[in-house]
Amino acid sequence: MYKVEIFDPAMCCSTGVCGPGVDPELTRVASAVYSLEKKGFNIKRYQLTTNPEKFAENDEITRIFKEKGPDALPVILVNDQVVKVGSYPTNEEFSEWFEVKAEELNEKPKARLSINLEQL
C-alpha cells in the first residue's frame, strides 16, 4: 500500500474556500484527500502555517525548501520519495496510487453550521 504525504504552502486553510476567491484546485485536492482518508488510506497533508515541524523533520522537504524556496510547494511524497514539486497530484495519479476509480475522489466533506438568529 502507498503512503502519500502532501506538503502544502502557507495558507489559511486546505480547502481553498476562504478569502475572496475559491481555488478549484485546492477544493479538488481537499475532496480527494477527504475521500481517501474516509476509505482508510494512508494519506497525510501538512501546511507550512500549521505544521512547520513536519517540514523541518523531513530532510528532503528541507532541502527542496532551501534550494527552491516556498514557490516549490506543494511537494508530494509517495513512500518517502519525492514525486512532484510545485503542483498537486491529479485525480488520476491519486487513483493509480490507491487503486481506486477517479470518480470516487469527488466526495466533499459535509459541514454543519448552526446559527442562532436571536443572537444576531
Secondary structure, 3 states (H helix, E strand, C coil): CCEEEEEECCCCCCCCCCCCCCCHHHHHHHHHHHHHHHCCCEEEEEECCCCHHHHHHCHHHHHHHHHHCHHHCCEEEECCEEEEECCCCCHHHHHHHHCCCHHHHCCCCCCCCCCCHHHC
